[in-house]
Amino acid sequence: MRVFSRSALPHLLLAAAAFLSLSACAEIPHDRFHPLWLMLCMLPLQLGALFWVRLTQSPQGLMLPASDRCPAAEHSVDDGRH
């Protein structure tokens, strides 16, 4: 028996990455703040967001329609006049 659906997995992964990042950020000593430590703490959230985007993309959303395939697009020739 499945506890959660396949579509819930990316959201759980993102929530876990956010929890890990915020927990790591909370452990930084506030009297010795350093930007590199902050960037390192945000790395799990950034990677989780990249995986979330990759896992939630639909195959139809991977290719944007080109203007030459769009019948509503107007093609004009630039003659240099403004």
N, C-alpha and C positions, 0 to 999 in steps of 0.2 A: 504494500500500500504506500502510495506516494504522499508525503506530508505537505509538500508545496509544489506548485506547478513549475514548469521549465521557464516561464516568463518571470517568475519571482526570483530566480537565481541571480541575475545581474543586479537587481535592487538590493538583495541581501549582501552581495559582494561589495557594493558601493557603501552600504551602511557599515559593514565591518571595517572597510578601509577608512571611513570617516572616523569611526570610533578609535581605531588604532592611531590615526594621525593626531586627533585631539588629545588622546591619552598621553602620547609622546610629547606633545606640545605643553601639556600641563606639568610634565616632569622637568622642564627646563628651569634652572634656578633663575628667579626673577632679578636677582642682584647682579648676575653675570650674563646678560643677554647678548647673544651673538647671532647675526643674520644667517650664517651658514647652518647653525643648529636648527633654526626655524625652517629653513629650506629643506633640511634633511627630515624634519618631522612631517612636513607636508608631502613628502615623496609617496607614501602609501596612498594618500588621497588622490594625488595626480595619476598614479598608475591605476587605481581603482576606477577613476573616471574614464581613462582610456579604454579599459576593459569593458566598462559599462556601455560606452558608445559602440564598441566593436560587437558586443553581444546583442545589443538591442536594435541594430540596423536591420532593416528588411532588405531582401535582395532587389526589390524594385527601387529602393532608395539609393542604391549605389551609383546609378548612372543618371546624371542630369540630362534633360532633353536639350539637344543642340538647337540653335535658332533656325538652322536650315531644315530641321525636321518639324518645326512648329509651324502650322499653317497660318497662325494669327500674326506671326512676326512680319514686320514690314522691312523690306530690304531697300535701301536707298543708296545712291551713288553720291559720294561727297565730291562736289564740283569745286570746292574751294571758296565759294561765296558765303558770306556770313550775314 
